[in-house]
Amino acid sequence: MTRTAVGRFVSEEARTRFLQAYEEAMGMWPMPREEYDVETRFGVVHVHRTGAERGEPIVLLHGHGANSSNWFPQVEAFGERHPVYAIDTIDDPGRSVQHTVAKDSQDNAAWVNEVLAGLGLERVHLVGVSYGGWLTLNQAVYGAERLASVTLLDPGGLQKVPPRFLAATLGGLVAMLFPRRFRPWFARVLANHALIAPARLMAPIMLSTRTFRPSSRPGARPFTDEELRSIRLPALVLISGRSILVTPRKALRHASTFISGARAEILPGIGHGLPLEAPEAVNARVLRFIDDEAGADSAGNDAAGR
């Protein structure tokens, strides 16, 4: 679920090398951005902002071991009509600096809520992938007061993490040792699009796997049926057809059964990293969902006013 110790680099030199690679990766964002550091009771959380000046904000939470640069295929599409905020999650290698462990669901909901409050955001569309999807689901259960909707991209939390997830992750790290000409084959076999992602995007991730400790966290705990039933927000669930984190049809049934009114869909043939592998499909579905929810909310407010 979360790391059991505060994450840190093994040396200041390692952190400096990581941050150099991180800035190179952030250069892939196609739009100008602002940066903020938000104080929370668990540490300082780093946030990137881009996109429209007005509109309902979209807030992005990346996956385990990643950082805000991974959202570069989304920010331009999302930012056309929405302010976009990407958070470096507090217990992953990035520009956030943690000093206190977030030990459970309530702590994780607290730091996310403190970030939203610190940014002055009252109503946001929260979007998360993988572990970021777990954080998003967790926020819907334990800290929904600032949320307009949630979007879960092949998220943790719908099922117990299977052994094949660790096996596939280790397989991906081994495949990265091979020359680049072999990686498309590994990417197809392992359903791991990161193997053919731009080198500058993967550089900070590969550095952090070697120099950030602890390097892993316990598997994201599955939420109980009662927790999922408690969600009263519009929810979009996009599941990878070749997911290594969930069994797609089982996860689809679970989300549809226990998250009231959830829109749930499997994207066939797509691996776990679906925002990178299928950005056009993801972007179109997320924006349509947000637009539909905004329209429904506007209609409801008009009806209440008559």
N, C-alpha and C positions, 0 to 999 in steps of 0.2 A: 504493500500500500504506500508507505512512505519510508524514507531512510530512517534508520534507528540512531544515526549520529549526524552531526552537522557536516555537510560535505565541504571539502576544501582541496585545493591543489597541493601536490606533494612538496612544492617549493615555489618561491616567488618567481624564479626563472620560468618554471612550467606555466604559471599563470600568465606571465607576460607573453610567452609564445602562443598560448591559447588565445589571448585577447587580440593579438595581431591577426591570427587566422579568423577569429570571430568578426573583426571589422571588415576583413576581405569578403567574408560570406555575406555580411549585411549589405555590402555594396551591390548585391544582386537585386535588392529591392528596386523596382522601377520608378519609384516616386520619392520626392523629398520627405524627410521624416524629422520629427522632434523626439527628444529623449527626456525621460523623467525618472527620478529616483524617489520612490515612495517608502516612507518609514512605516514599518509594522512592528508588532510586538515580537515577531520572529526574525526580523532582519530587514535589510533594505532591498526592495524589489524594483528591478529595472524594467521600464516600459518604453516601447516605441510607439509613436503616433503618426499617422498619415491619413490622407483622404480628405473628404469633404469637411467643411467647417460646420455644417448643420446636418441634422438627421439623427436617427437613432443609432447609437454606437454599436459596432461589432467588436467584441473582445475575443482574442485568440489565445488558446493555451496549447502549447506544443507537446510532443511526446517525450518519453523517457530518454535522457541523455542528449536531447536535442536543444535547440534554442530558437529565438524568434526569426532567424534568417530562413528557417525552413518554410515560412509562409510566403516566400516571394512569389509563388504562382497565384496567390489569392489576393494580395493587397491592392493591386490595381483595379481588379473587377469589383471587389468589395468597397473600395474607397471612392468609386465614382459618385455614389450617392449617400455614403455613410462615413462618419469618422471611424477609423480603424485603429485599435490598440492591440499590440502584441506584447504579451508578458513573458519575460524570462522567469520560469517558475523557480520558486525560492530554493528548492533543494536539488536543482540540476545545474550543471556547469554552464555559466553564462555570465552576465554582468550583475545579477542579483547576488547579494552577500548575506548569507544566513548566519545567525548567532544562536538561535534556539530551535530545537527540534519541534516540528509539528507532528505530534505523536498520534493523532487519531482524526476521524472525520470532522469533529467539531473544530479542531485546530486548523485543519486545512480550509474549511469554510470560513474561518475567522480571518486568515491572512488574505484570502481572495477578496473578502468583503472589505477589509481595510484598504486594499489597493483601490478598489472601485470608489470607496468613499474618499480616499486621498486624491483621486483624479476628479472628484466632483461628479461622478456618473451615477445617475439615479435609475436609469432604465436601459439595460443593455441586452444585446443578443450574444450569449456566450457560446463559443464554438471551440470544441476540443477534440484532439485526435489521440488515440491510444491512451497513455497515462493522462494526457490532458483531457481526454474524454471521461476518464474516471473522475478527475477533478471537477469537470463540468456536471457530471451526474451527481457527484457529492454536493455541489453547490445547490442544485435543484432540490435536494433533500434537506440540507442543513443550513442553507443561507440564501434563500430565494428572493429576499425582499428587494433586491436591486435588479432582478432579472425579468426581461420581457419574454425570452424564449431560450431554449437550449438546443444546440446541434451537436450530436455525438457521432464522430467519425471513427468507425471500427473501435469502439471504446472498450477500455477495461471496465469491470464492474457488473457485466451482465452474466458472466460465468466465471468459474474458477479458472485461473490461468493454466493451460494444459502444458504437459512436459514438452510438446513439440515447439512451443514458443521459445524456450531456452535453447533447444537443439537448433532451431532455425536461426536464432540470433548468433550462436556460436559458429554455425555454418557460414553466415554472412561475414563474420570477422575473418574466418579462414579464407574465404573467397577474395577478400580485399587484398590478400597477400599475392594473388596471382596477377600477371600482367593484364592491363586493361582490355586487351583484345579478347581475353577469355571471359570477361565479366558478364557480357550479355547472355551467355549460356547459363551461367550461375544465376543471373537475375531471373531468367525464365523458370529454371528448375526450382529455385528457392522462393519464387514469388516475392522477390526483394528488389524493388526498384532503386533503392539507395545505392546498389552496386553500380548503377550506370548514371547516377546523379552527377552533376558537375563537381569536379575535384575540389573547387574552392568552397562548395557547400559542405562537403564531407570532411574537409581538413580539420575544423575545430572539433567535430565529433570524434574523429580518430585520435586526435591529440588527447582529448579528455578521457577516452577509454583507457589510456595508458597513465594518465597523471592526475586524475580526479578520484579522490577516495572519500567515502566508500564508493566503489565503481558500480554497484548495483543496489537495488532495493528489493524488499520482499514483493512477491506477486500481488497485484492489485486485488484486494478482497472483493468477492461478489456481494452486491447489495442484497438484502433480504427482500422477499416479496412485499413485506409490509413497508419497507423503505421506498420501494419503487411505486407502490400504490399511493404513497403520500404526495407524489409529485403532482402539482396542479398547474403546470406550465405547458404551453405549446412545446412539443419536442419533435425534432427531426432526427432519425436514426439511420445512418448510411453504413451498411456493413459490407466489407470486402468479400467478394465471392471466393477469393483464395486466401482468406484470413488465416494467419498463424496464431491469432490471439483468441478467437472464438470459433465455434462450429456455426457457420452462417445461418442455416435454417433454424437451428435451435435458438440462437440468439435473436433472430427475427421474431420467432413465436414468443419468446420470453418478453421482449420489449413491447410487442403488440398487446400481449395479455395483461401486463402489469403496469405499464405507463399509460395512463388514461389519455386516449385520443392521439397517441403518438403516430406520426407518419414514419413508417419503417420500410426500408427497401434494401435489397441486396444488389450490389453492382457486380455483375458477372465478370469473371476473368481478371479482376483487379486484386492486387496484393494488399498487404496491411497498410502500406504507406500511401493510401489513396489520394490525399491532397497533392502529392508530387506526381503520382503515376497517372491520375485522371483529373487534372485540374479543371478542365472545361466542364466535365460532368458534375464535379463537386460544386464549382462556383455557381453554375446555373441552378442547381437544386437548392443550394443554401439561399441564394438571393430570391428565388421564387417563393420559398418557404417564408422568409422574412417579410417579403412584400405581401403575401397572402395574410399573414398574421397582423401586419399593420393595417391592412384593409378591413379585416374582421374587427379589430379593436376600434377603428374609426367608426365603422357602422354601428357597433355596439354603443359607443359614446353618443352618436347622433340619435339613436333610438331612445337612450336614457334621457336625453335632453328634451325630447318632444313630450 
